[in-house]
Amino acid sequence: MSHGTSSPAHPASSSSWLSPVPLFFVFLWSTGFIVAKLGLPYAPPLTFLILRCLGALAVLLPMVLLFRAPWPRGQILHVAVAGLLLQAGYLGGVWAAIKLGMPAGLTALIVGMQPILTAACAPMIGERVRSRQWLGLVLGLSGVALVVYAKLHLAGLSAAGILLCVFALVCITAGTMYQKRWCPSFDLRTGTVIQFGATVVVLLPLAVWFEGLDPAFSSVSWSRDFIVAWLWSIFALSIGAIFLLFTLIRRSQATEVTSLLYLTPPTTAIMAWLLFGEAFSPLALAGMAVAVLGVAFVVKKQGDPQ
């Protein structure tokens, strides 16, 4: 996703990526998988996503009205389509996979391959993939294979869960490319309202049909853990992480911002180990290292020597 235009004058130095803003973004983005793991025992995944979107809309709509934020002209449909891919498709796939028992660390690693898949699709939008990037693709996919193999013995790992993660990966990649192509610049406040609103419209009948959603949200158990997960998903993820993402895109090149996503899988895996006791193995650690190295090759700056 992108908002505004990044400054081409001089890209951010490598040291700038050690500042608090990008590191805080990585932390918040990584907690999305942990929130799903914490809250999904108390609500079906689509119902949880609808509540998350409604909560974000309740916060953002008054902001839009108070500050009279401009609505995108001639782009509302494109913004909505991008939102459906990024919110309904990506989050729906991830949360449904975790609901089926997929380990949060493995889920994060699979969808964390977005920069690699984006590079593979670059020729579709007229961008050249260099030899070093192809090496990164091979390394990244090899790392995923190692981690998946290392976790095959874990309970909850299933073909359906892996397919849902791959579906989420395809959706976030397609959504990012679609938004970059058709609606790269819009007001963050109104654009986010459009995306969350479209997501609710699409997910609502699905939740009614598959999860028995009713106006009283009787399928939700309003436990302390769920309320914490719900509020965190609204303020820290739907608003905080997205706002930080767009701030980083305004300040720096989009490729550099995307490179931060390769920090998500290991960060999430560590969180999952600390909070839920998800297993680590030497092979899984090696796979994560190989995947991180592969994505680093892919997102290296174009001006660097090959």
C-alpha positions as CSV (number, residue, x, y, z in Angstrom):
1,M,0.0,0.0,0.0
2,S,1.1,3.5,-0.6
3,H,0.0,7.0,0.2
4,G,1.3,10.2,-1.2
5,T,4.7,10.3,-3.0
6,S,8.0,9.3,-1.5
7,S,10.9,11.7,-1.9
8,P,13.3,10.6,-4.7
9,A,15.9,13.2,-3.8
10,H,17.9,11.0,-1.5
11,P,16.8,7.7,-0.1
12,A,17.0,7.1,3.6
13,S,20.3,5.9,4.9
14,S,20.6,2.4,6.4
15,S,21.0,4.0,9.9
16,S,17.6,5.6,9.6
17,W,16.0,2.2,9.7
18,L,17.3,1.8,13.2
19,S,15.2,4.7,14.4
20,P,12.2,4.1,16.7
21,V,9.5,4.6,14.0
22,P,10.3,1.7,11.7
23,L,11.2,-0.6,14.6
24,F,7.9,0.2,16.3
25,F,6.1,-0.4,13.0
26,V,7.7,-3.9,12.8
27,F,6.6,-4.6,16.4
28,L,3.0,-3.5,15.8
29,W,2.7,-5.3,12.5
30,S,4.1,-8.5,14.0
31,T,1.5,-8.5,16.8
32,G,-1.3,-9.0,14.3
33,F,-0.6,-12.7,14.3
34,I,-0.5,-12.8,18.1
35,V,-3.8,-10.9,18.4
36,A,-5.4,-13.5,16.1
37,K,-4.0,-16.3,18.3
38,L,-5.2,-14.6,21.4
39,G,-8.7,-13.5,20.3
40,L,-9.9,-16.3,17.9
41,P,-10.7,-18.8,20.7
42,Y,-13.5,-16.5,21.6
43,A,-14.9,-15.5,18.2
44,P,-15.1,-16.9,14.7
45,P,-12.6,-15.3,12.4
46,L,-14.9,-13.4,10.1
47,T,-17.0,-12.2,13.0
48,F,-13.8,-11.0,14.7
49,L,-12.7,-9.1,11.6
50,I,-16.1,-7.5,11.3
51,L,-15.9,-6.3,14.9
52,R,-12.3,-5.0,14.2
53,C,-13.5,-3.1,11.2
54,L,-16.5,-1.6,12.9
55,G,-14.4,-0.5,15.8
56,A,-11.9,1.2,13.5
57,L,-14.8,2.9,11.6
58,A,-16.2,4.1,15.0
59,V,-12.9,5.9,15.6
60,L,-12.1,7.1,12.1
61,L,-15.5,8.4,11.0
62,P,-15.7,11.1,13.6
63,M,-12.2,12.1,12.7
64,V,-13.2,12.3,9.0
65,L,-16.2,14.5,9.9
66,L,-14.4,16.7,12.4
67,F,-11.5,17.5,10.1
68,R,-13.5,17.4,6.9
69,A,-11.1,15.0,5.3
70,P,-11.3,14.9,1.5
71,W,-12.8,11.8,-0.2
72,P,-10.9,10.4,-3.2
73,R,-12.4,11.6,-6.5
74,G,-12.9,9.0,-9.1
75,Q,-11.0,6.4,-7.1
76,I,-13.5,5.2,-4.5
77,L,-14.1,1.9,-6.3
78,H,-10.3,1.2,-6.8
79,V,-9.7,2.1,-3.1
80,A,-12.4,-0.3,-2.1
81,V,-11.1,-3.2,-4.3
82,A,-7.6,-2.7,-2.8
83,G,-9.1,-2.7,0.6
84,L,-11.0,-6.0,0.0
85,L,-7.8,-7.7,-1.1
86,L,-5.7,-6.2,1.8
87,Q,-8.3,-6.5,4.6
88,A,-10.9,-9.2,3.7
89,G,-8.6,-11.5,1.6
90,Y,-5.3,-11.1,3.5
91,L,-6.6,-10.9,7.1
92,G,-9.5,-13.3,6.4
93,G,-7.0,-15.9,5.1
94,V,-4.5,-15.4,8.0
95,W,-7.1,-15.5,10.8
96,A,-9.0,-18.5,9.3
97,A,-5.7,-20.3,9.1
98,I,-4.8,-19.6,12.7
99,K,-8.4,-20.5,13.7
100,L,-7.7,-23.9,12.1
101,G,-4.6,-24.3,14.4
102,M,-1.8,-23.0,12.2
103,P,1.2,-21.9,14.3
104,A,1.4,-18.1,14.4
105,G,5.2,-18.1,13.6
106,L,4.7,-20.3,10.5
107,T,1.7,-18.2,9.3
108,A,3.8,-15.0,9.6
109,L,6.7,-16.6,7.7
110,I,4.5,-17.6,4.8
111,V,2.7,-14.3,4.4
112,G,6.0,-12.5,5.1
113,M,7.2,-13.7,1.7
114,Q,5.3,-10.8,0.2
115,P,8.4,-8.9,-1.0
116,I,9.6,-12.1,-2.8
117,L,6.3,-12.6,-4.6
118,T,6.1,-8.9,-5.5
119,A,9.5,-9.2,-7.1
120,A,8.4,-12.2,-9.0
121,C,5.4,-10.3,-10.3
122,A,7.5,-7.2,-11.1
123,P,7.6,-7.8,-14.9
124,M,3.8,-7.6,-14.9
125,I,4.1,-3.9,-14.1
126,G,7.2,-3.3,-16.3
127,E,9.9,-3.6,-13.6
128,R,13.0,-5.7,-14.2
129,V,14.1,-8.4,-11.7
130,R,17.9,-8.5,-11.4
131,S,20.0,-11.6,-11.0
132,R,20.6,-10.9,-7.4
133,Q,16.9,-10.7,-6.8
134,W,16.3,-14.1,-8.4
135,L,18.9,-15.5,-6.1
136,G,16.9,-14.0,-3.2
137,L,13.8,-15.7,-4.5
138,V,15.4,-19.1,-4.4
139,L,16.9,-18.5,-1.0
140,G,13.6,-17.2,0.4
141,L,11.5,-20.1,-0.9
142,S,14.1,-22.5,0.4
143,G,13.8,-21.0,3.8
144,V,10.1,-21.4,3.8
145,A,10.5,-25.0,2.8
146,L,12.9,-25.6,5.7
147,V,10.5,-24.1,8.2
148,V,7.5,-25.9,6.9
149,Y,9.4,-29.2,7.0
150,A,10.6,-28.5,10.5
151,K,7.1,-27.8,11.8
152,L,5.3,-30.7,10.0
153,H,5.1,-32.6,13.3
154,L,3.3,-29.8,15.1
155,A,-0.4,-30.2,15.9
156,G,-2.7,-28.0,13.8
157,L,-0.6,-27.9,10.7
158,S,-2.8,-28.9,7.8
159,A,-3.0,-28.5,4.0
160,A,-6.1,-26.2,4.4
161,G,-4.2,-24.0,6.8
162,I,-1.2,-23.7,4.5
163,L,-3.5,-23.0,1.5
164,L,-5.2,-20.2,3.5
165,C,-1.9,-18.7,4.3
166,V,-0.9,-18.8,0.6
167,F,-4.2,-17.3,-0.3
168,A,-3.5,-14.4,2.2
169,L,-0.1,-14.0,0.7
170,V,-1.5,-13.7,-2.8
171,C,-4.2,-11.2,-1.6
172,I,-1.8,-8.9,0.1
173,T,0.5,-8.9,-2.9
174,A,-2.3,-8.4,-5.4
175,G,-3.8,-5.7,-3.2
176,T,-0.5,-3.8,-2.9
177,M,0.1,-3.9,-6.6
178,Y,-3.5,-2.9,-7.4
179,Q,-3.3,0.0,-5.1
180,K,0.0,1.1,-6.4
181,R,-1.3,0.9,-10.0
182,W,-4.8,2.4,-9.6
183,C,-5.0,4.5,-6.5
184,P,-1.5,5.3,-5.2
185,S,-2.4,8.5,-3.4
186,F,-5.5,9.3,-1.3
187,D,-6.3,10.8,2.1
188,L,-5.4,8.2,4.7
189,R,-8.4,8.8,6.9
190,T,-11.2,8.6,4.2
191,G,-9.4,5.9,2.3
192,T,-9.1,3.7,5.3
193,V,-12.8,4.3,6.0
194,I,-13.7,3.2,2.5
195,Q,-11.5,0.0,2.8
196,F,-12.9,-1.0,6.2
197,G,-16.5,-0.2,5.1
198,A,-16.1,-2.3,1.9
199,T,-14.7,-5.2,4.0
200,V,-17.7,-5.2,6.4
201,V,-20.1,-5.2,3.4
202,V,-18.4,-8.2,1.8
203,L,-17.7,-10.2,5.0
204,L,-21.1,-9.7,6.7
205,P,-23.1,-12.1,4.5
206,L,-20.3,-14.6,4.7
207,A,-20.2,-14.4,8.5
208,V,-24.0,-14.8,8.6
209,W,-23.9,-17.8,6.4
210,F,-20.8,-19.7,7.7
211,E,-20.6,-18.5,11.3
212,G,-24.2,-17.9,12.3
213,L,-23.6,-14.2,13.0
214,D,-26.6,-12.4,14.5
215,P,-27.2,-8.8,15.5
216,A,-26.4,-9.6,19.2
217,F,-23.0,-11.2,18.2
218,S,-24.0,-14.2,20.3
219,S,-21.1,-16.2,18.8
220,V,-18.6,-14.0,20.6
221,S,-17.4,-14.7,24.1
222,W,-16.6,-11.3,25.6
223,S,-13.7,-12.5,27.8
224,R,-10.9,-10.3,29.0
225,D,-8.5,-11.8,26.5
226,F,-10.9,-11.2,23.6
227,I,-11.5,-7.6,24.6
228,V,-7.8,-6.9,24.9
229,A,-7.2,-8.5,21.5
230,W,-10.1,-6.6,19.9
231,L,-9.0,-3.2,21.3
232,W,-5.4,-3.9,20.3
233,S,-6.5,-4.8,16.8
234,I,-8.4,-1.6,16.5
235,F,-6.0,1.0,17.9
236,A,-2.6,-0.6,17.5
237,L,-3.1,-2.4,14.2
238,S,-6.0,-1.0,12.1
239,I,-5.0,2.6,13.0
240,G,-1.5,2.6,14.5
241,A,0.3,0.2,12.3
242,I,-1.4,1.4,9.1
243,F,-0.7,5.1,9.9
244,L,3.0,4.3,10.6
245,L,3.2,2.3,7.4
246,F,1.9,5.3,5.4
247,T,4.2,7.7,7.3
248,L,7.2,5.5,6.4
249,I,6.1,5.5,2.7
250,R,5.9,9.3,2.7
251,R,9.4,9.6,4.3
252,S,11.2,6.9,2.3
253,Q,11.2,4.8,-0.8
254,A,8.5,2.2,-1.0
255,T,11.1,-0.6,-1.6
256,E,12.8,0.3,1.7
257,V,9.5,0.2,3.6
258,T,8.6,-3.2,2.1
259,S,11.9,-4.5,3.2
260,L,10.8,-4.1,6.8
261,L,8.3,-6.9,6.3
262,Y,11.1,-9.5,6.3
263,L,11.6,-8.7,10.0
264,T,8.0,-9.7,10.7
265,P,8.3,-13.5,10.6
266,P,11.2,-13.9,13.1
267,T,9.7,-11.2,15.4
268,T,6.3,-13.0,15.4
269,A,7.9,-16.4,15.9
270,I,9.8,-15.0,19.0
271,M,6.5,-13.6,20.3
272,A,4.7,-16.8,19.7
273,W,7.4,-18.7,21.5
274,L,7.3,-16.4,24.5
275,L,3.5,-16.1,24.8
276,F,2.2,-19.5,23.5
277,G,5.2,-21.8,23.8
278,E,5.3,-22.5,20.1
279,A,8.3,-24.8,19.4
280,F,11.6,-23.7,17.9
281,S,13.9,-26.2,16.2
282,P,17.4,-25.7,14.8
283,L,16.0,-26.4,11.3
284,A,13.2,-23.9,11.7
285,L,15.7,-21.3,12.9
286,A,18.0,-22.0,9.9
287,G,15.0,-21.7,7.6
288,M,14.1,-18.3,9.1
289,A,17.6,-17.1,8.6
290,V,17.7,-18.3,5.0
291,A,14.3,-16.6,4.3
292,V,15.5,-13.3,5.8
293,L,18.7,-13.5,3.8
294,G,16.7,-14.2,0.6
295,V,14.4,-11.3,1.1
296,A,17.3,-9.0,1.9
297,F,18.8,-9.9,-1.5
298,V,15.5,-9.2,-3.2
299,V,15.0,-5.7,-1.6
300,K,18.5,-4.5,-1.9
301,K,18.7,-1.0,-3.4
302,Q,18.8,-0.8,-7.2
303,G,22.0,1.3,-7.0
304,D,24.0,-1.4,-5.3
305,P,26.4,-3.4,-7.4
306,Q,25.3,-6.8,-8.5
